[in-house]
Amino acid sequence: MKNIYIISEIGINHNGDIDLAKKMIDLSKNAGANAVKFQKRDIDIVYSKEQLDKFRQSPWGTTEREQKQGLEFEQKEYEIIDDYCKKKKIEWFASAWDKNSINFLDQFNSQKQKVPSALIVDLDYLEVLAKKKKFTFISTGMSEIKNIEDAVNIFSKNNCPFELMHCISAYPFDDGIANLKMIPFLREKFNCNVGYSGHEKGGMAISIAAVALGATSLERHFTLDRTMYGSDQAASITPEGFENLVKGVKKVELALEGSLDKKILDLEIPVANKLRAHLKKK
């Protein structure tokens, strides 16, 4: 079995603090993540002026604009992230939420990119991203099969490598709507690898079950403390939880190794001799 690619989704849980982001990179690396992921937005494209002018109390001010700007990393911070991840020998990439951000991230030569669930319906955006030819995770939250088909067709047409990620876009969501059956379904329907981007409530069971069902990648939001400011914190897991998740995934990977050649194992022979000894008396 191919090793699961594990992504620590830092997103905007750094709250605009580069030192906090560096600490989260360290802890993600120590926990066993293959990559850390951030989110990049040009807020004047992603949000309307009307939205940005609205009142919103936050650590950075009293408007939506001040709140969004407070959470957003710019050139200086991403240069630090790029250098720091190289030093720590961990991959990093980011979800670009608009075309300007796609071009902004290009300068760092990250080998991977991601389509956020919100943008799987934006065909123009998908075309631009697919033309970059970088391995792309396509998140499928808030979508129907037709939306996924359109995305797959665009990335296939542009010869851009990709894998789908089953996702439920609620932060967090109850276990009963995880619908992990979509992992083997999407894999068979689109003949591609399928990962899992999880936002479930506390615990590791659903994420580990996704791996058992064949997920080839696993993304979970990462936080230092769920009580910190931010809309994603409640659907995130802490360093200890992330470390336990990685350990659980590694156990499942080992358990799924083997073959369909059913035979008595060498270590079973003495047990068989002991437990079947009475049968030889017949």
N, C-alpha and C positions, 0 to 999 in steps of 0.2 A: 504493500500500500504506500502511495506517495504521501510524504509528510504534509500535514495540514498547514497552510499558510495562515499565520495568526497575526491579526492586525489590532493594535491598540489605538482605538479612535479617541485621540485627545480632542479633536474638533476645536471647539471654542471653550472647553472646560478650563483652559489656562487663564481665563478672565483677563486677557490682555497683558499678562505678566510673564516676561520672557524667562525670568529666573524660575518661576513656577513651571513653565513649559520644560525647561531643562531638567528639573527634578522629575517630572513625569516621564520624560524620555529615559532617564536613568532607571527609574522603577519599572518601566515597561520592558526595557532590555533585561533587567535582572529577573523579571518574572518569566521571560522566555518568549516574548513577542518577536516576530520576524520583522515587523515594521510598525512605525507610528504614523498616524495620519492626522492631518489638520484640515481646516476648511478655509477657503479664500473667497471673499466677495468684494465686488465693487458696489458699495451700498447704494450709490446713486443710480445704479442699473437695476439691482435686485429689488429695491424698495422705491416707492413713489415719494415725491416731495411731500405730499399730504401725509403719508404714513410717517415719514421722518420728522415732520414738524409736530406730531402728536406728543402730548404729555406722557412722560414715563419716568418715574423716579428710579434712579439706579446709582451705583457708586460713582458714576461719571457725570451725572447731571440730571436734568429734568425733562429731556426730550428723547424721542426714539433715536434721533441722529446721534446724540451724545452717547447713548447706550451702545449702539451698533459700532460707532467709532472706537469706543473703549474696549470692545471685544476683538477688534480686528488687528491682526498683525500686518505690517507693511514691509517695505524693502529691507530695512535694517534688521528687523526681527527674523525674517526668513533667511537672510544671509547668516545670521547666528545659528539658526536651526540647521541649515545645510552644513556648516562647518562642524557643529557639535555632533550631529549624527554620523558624519564621516569619522570623527574622532572616536566615537563610541561604537562604530562598526554596526550600525543598525540602519536599515532602509527607512526612508521617509517619503511620503507623497501627500497630496492634498486633493480634496474635492473642490474643483473650481465651479462656482455657481453662476458664472457668466463668461462671455467670450473674452472680455478684457482680462479676467483672472486666468483663463486658459493660457493666454499669451504671456502673462506675468510669470506664471509658474514654469514656462518653457526654459527660462534662463538657468534653472537649477539642474536640468538634465535628470530629473527623477525618472526612473524606469517604469513607473506605474502611475495610473490615474484612475479616477472613479467617477461614474455618473451617479449623482445623488438621486434618490427616488423622485424628488420633486421635479427633476429635469428629464426624466425618461420620456416625457411627452413632447419635449421641445426638439423637433427633428432638425432644425437648423443648428442648434447647439450640438446635437449628436454628430452631425456631419463634420463640424469643425474639430471636435474631439477625436473622431475616428481617423481623420487625416493626419493626426500626430503619430499614428502607428505604434503607440505605447500600449503595453498590456493594460487592459481596462477592466475593472470590476464594474458591472452594471447592476445597480441596486433596483429591485423591482417592487418596492413598497408603493402603495397608492396607484397601482396599475392594473390593467386587464391584459389578457393574452395578446390582443391586437397591439397594444403598446409595446409589449416585449418583442413581438414579431417584427415590428417596425425597427426597433433598436438593433435586433440581431441582423436584419437585412442590411442596415446601414454599415455596421461594423464588418460584416462579411464582404460586402461590396468593396469596401476600402481596404480589405486584407489587413485589418487591424485585429490583433489577438485579443480575446476577451473571455470572461466567464461571468455568468449571471450570479446574482446573490439574492436568495429568497429573503424577503424582509417584510415585516409588519411595521408600518410607520405610525406607531403610537408610543408615547414616552412617559412611563412604561406601559406595557400591556399585560393583561391577564393570561395565564397559561393556556386557557381554553381556546384562544384564537391564534395560537402559534402556527397551526396548519403546516407542520413539517412534511406532510405528504407532498407538498409542492417541490421538495428537493429532488426526489427521484422522478417526479412527473416532468419537471422542467428539463432535467438531464436527458430523459428519453425523447421528449418532444423536440428539443433543439439540438440534440446530439452534441452537448458541450458540458464542460465542468460547471458545477453549481455550488456556490458557497452559501454562507448564512450570515446575515447582519442582524444581530439580536438586540432588542430593546426591552426584553422581558423584565419583570420584577425580579427581585433578588434571587440568588441561587444559580446553580450551574447546570441543572438537569437538562433543560431544553437545549442549551448550546451543545452539551455533550451528546445528547440524542441526535442532534443535527449531524454531528460528525459520524455517528454510528450509521446514519442513513446515507452517508456518502458525500457529505459536504467537503469540498476541497479547500475551502478557505473559511475562516471564522473571524468576524469583526465584532468587537464589543466596545462600547464607550467606556473610557477610563477616567477615574477621578481620584483625587486624594481624599475627598470627603464629600459624601452625598448631600450634606447640609450647606455646602458652599453655594454662593450666588450662581444662578444659571439654570436655564430650562432643561438642559440635558443631564444635569447632575443626578437626578432621581433615577434615571434609567441606566446609570453607569455603575461599574464595579470598582472596588477599591484595590489597592496594590495586593493585599493579602488574598482577596477574592480572585484577582486576575492570575496570581501565581497558582492558586488551587485549580483554576480552570485549565491552565496549561498542563498541569500535572495530570488532570483527568483526561484531557485530550490525548496525551502521550500514552496513557493506559489503554484507551480505546484503540489507538493506532496499533499497539502491540497485539491486542485481542483480536483484531481483524486480519492479522497476518495468518498465513496458512494456505491450505489447498483443499480441494474437494475430494481428495483421495483419502477416504475414510479407512483407517487401519488402526490396529492396536499400537500404541506408542511404546517405546522401550521402557519408559518410566511407569507404564501401566502394567507391564508383564508381571512383576512381583505382586502387585495388588490383585491382579486377576488370578494368579496361582493361589493366593491366600483365600480370596473370597469365593473361589470356585472349587476349592479342594474337596468339599463334600460331594460335588458332582462326580468326582472320579471314583467314588466308592460304589456308585450305582452299577 
